[in-house]
Amino acid sequence: MQGKTMRDRCAVVVMVGWLMMLAGCSSYAVAPQGANMALFGMADEETRAEQTDWGVRDALALEPLARFPSAIAVARVQSASYSSRSHGVSYGRGAYTVVTTRTVEQDADFAKVGRLNDVTGVAPLNRLVLASNLRSDQELRTAAARLHADLLLIYTFDTAVFSGDSDSPLDVVTLGFLPGKEARVVTTASAVLMGTHNGYLYATAEATAESSHRANTWTNERKVDEARYATEGEAFGELMDSFVQVWPRVVEHYARPAE
């Protein structure tokens, strides 16, 4: 009797195991539910408007107001601490400064812009039309408005000196340092084209130039400036070439017949 009970128990175990195996073979995992895409910008327009950051909302609300053909005001800006006899005369105080002398820019570079279709002229901003307290682009746009320019081209140079193969720029160049070593000068020139009326951003442009020099030849500031001027001048020329290429797309997209 005991043997029969044991056999029955074994049969039950085998049956249960067989059923579990069948269940495992025939099981089906339901596909996972999709994520709520409203979290990733797929919300309705009302929700998008409510959840858009106020700074982003203001930028998106801007409308292009420039008329074509248009004059373009031009300004070079640098950091607030940018001041040196060799770096050119700068003007203004506050968040940035405007360099009012052309140290590396060539007339031919600006002539490229002046010859573009739908450009009536290129007007550099100077201290006669600039406010002395510079906090944002509004001061530059106000100066451009005084010149009756619908567009404002703002550009800047970011120049760094590297020693040899180092990836970290030097904070200070010691004249005549590291005899026999090579120094690299790298300049990135960046520009934005914005509307005078409301700061609407029409286009951006950027170019980078690099040059190598024997560091032991930098025996005075003039030698360092000559190396910097050459690299910045090359970067600016390429920047203007880049702007010339993007300009037709600006006109095609934004030019409207005068009402």
SVG drawing of the C-alpha trace seen along z (x, -y; Angstrom):
<svg xmlns="http://www.w3.org/2000/svg" viewBox="-4 -111 70 113">
<polyline fill="none" stroke="black" stroke-width="0.4" points="0.0,0.0 2.8,-2.3 4.5,-1.5 1.3,-2.4 1.1,-5.7 4.7,-6.5 4.0,-5.7 0.9,-7.9 2.9,-10.8 5.6,-10.3 2.9,-10.3 1.5,-13.6 5.0,-15.2 5.6,-14.1 2.2,-15.4 2.7,-18.7 6.2,-19.0 4.8,-18.2 2.1,-20.8 4.6,-23.4 6.8,-22.6 3.8,-22.9 2.8,-26.2 6.4,-27.5 6.5,-26.5 3.2,-28.2 3.6,-31.4 3.4,-34.8 4.8,-38.1 2.6,-41.0 4.4,-43.8 5.3,-46.7 3.2,-49.8 4.6,-52.9 6.0,-55.8 4.0,-58.9 5.4,-60.9 3.9,-64.1 6.9,-64.1 9.1,-64.5 7.4,-67.3 4.5,-65.4 1.9,-67.3 -0.9,-69.3 -0.2,-73.0 -1.9,-74.3 0.3,-72.1 3.4,-72.9 2.7,-76.6 2.1,-76.2 5.2,-74.1 7.7,-76.0 10.2,-77.9 9.5,-81.7 12.9,-82.5 12.5,-80.0 8.9,-81.1 10.0,-84.7 12.7,-83.6 10.3,-81.5 7.7,-84.3 10.1,-86.6 9.2,-87.4 11.6,-88.4 11.0,-92.1 14.0,-93.0 13.2,-94.3 15.3,-93.3 17.4,-94.8 18.9,-96.0 21.9,-97.7 24.0,-95.7 25.6,-97.3 28.8,-95.5 30.3,-95.3 33.2,-93.4 32.7,-92.5 35.1,-91.0 35.0,-90.3 34.6,-93.1 38.3,-92.7 39.6,-93.0 41.9,-96.0 45.4,-96.4 47.3,-98.9 48.3,-96.2 44.8,-94.6 43.1,-97.7 41.0,-100.5 37.9,-99.2 34.9,-101.1 32.2,-100.7 32.0,-99.0 29.7,-96.4 29.1,-92.8 31.3,-93.3 33.4,-95.8 33.3,-96.9 36.6,-97.0 36.3,-100.2 39.6,-99.8 40.3,-97.3 43.4,-95.4 43.1,-92.4 40.0,-93.0 40.7,-94.0 38.5,-96.3 38.3,-93.4 36.6,-91.2 33.8,-93.8 33.6,-94.4 32.6,-90.8 29.6,-91.4 28.8,-94.8 28.7,-93.2 26.0,-90.7 22.6,-90.8 20.1,-92.6 22.7,-94.4 22.6,-98.2 25.7,-98.9 27.9,-97.8 28.2,-100.2 30.6,-99.7 29.4,-100.8 31.6,-103.4 31.6,-105.3 29.5,-108.1 26.4,-105.9 27.2,-103.5 26.1,-103.7 28.9,-103.5 27.1,-101.1 26.9,-97.7 24.7,-95.1 23.1,-93.1 22.5,-93.1 20.0,-95.9 22.6,-98.6 24.1,-97.4 20.7,-97.2 19.9,-100.7 23.1,-101.9 22.3,-100.0 18.9,-101.6 20.5,-105.0 22.3,-104.0 18.9,-102.8 20.3,-99.3 17.7,-96.5 20.4,-93.9 23.3,-93.7 26.3,-91.4 28.1,-90.8 31.4,-89.0 34.1,-88.1 37.6,-86.4 38.5,-83.6 42.3,-83.2 44.4,-80.8 48.2,-79.9 49.3,-76.3 52.8,-75.0 53.8,-72.1 51.3,-69.3 49.5,-70.4 45.7,-70.6 45.6,-73.3 46.0,-76.9 48.6,-79.1 47.2,-81.7 50.4,-83.8 53.0,-83.8 56.5,-84.4 58.6,-86.1 61.4,-84.0 60.1,-80.9 60.8,-77.3 63.7,-77.6 63.5,-75.4 59.8,-74.5 56.9,-75.1 53.9,-77.3 50.5,-77.1 48.1,-80.0 44.4,-79.0 41.7,-81.5 38.0,-80.8 36.0,-83.7 32.2,-83.5 29.4,-85.7 25.6,-86.1 23.3,-88.0 20.3,-89.4 17.5,-91.8 17.8,-95.3 14.1,-95.6 13.8,-92.7 17.0,-90.6 15.6,-87.9 18.4,-85.5 18.8,-85.1 22.0,-83.2 25.3,-82.2 28.8,-81.6 32.1,-80.4 35.6,-79.7 38.9,-78.6 42.5,-79.2 45.7,-77.9 49.4,-78.7 52.7,-77.3 55.7,-79.3 59.1,-78.8 58.4,-80.0 62.0,-81.2 61.4,-83.9 58.8,-85.5 61.2,-87.9 58.7,-90.8 55.0,-91.6 55.2,-92.7 56.3,-89.3 53.5,-87.6 51.0,-90.1 52.2,-89.5 51.5,-85.8 48.1,-86.5 47.2,-89.1 48.0,-86.7 45.9,-83.9 43.0,-86.2 43.1,-87.8 42.9,-84.4 40.0,-83.3 38.1,-86.5 38.6,-86.1 37.2,-82.6 34.4,-83.8 33.3,-86.3 33.5,-83.6 31.2,-81.5 28.8,-84.4 28.8,-85.0 27.8,-81.4 24.9,-81.5 23.5,-84.9 21.6,-83.6 19.7,-81.2 18.8,-84.1 17.4,-86.1 15.6,-83.1 13.9,-82.4 13.2,-85.8 13.0,-88.3 9.4,-89.6 8.1,-92.2 7.7,-95.6 4.1,-96.4"/>
</svg>
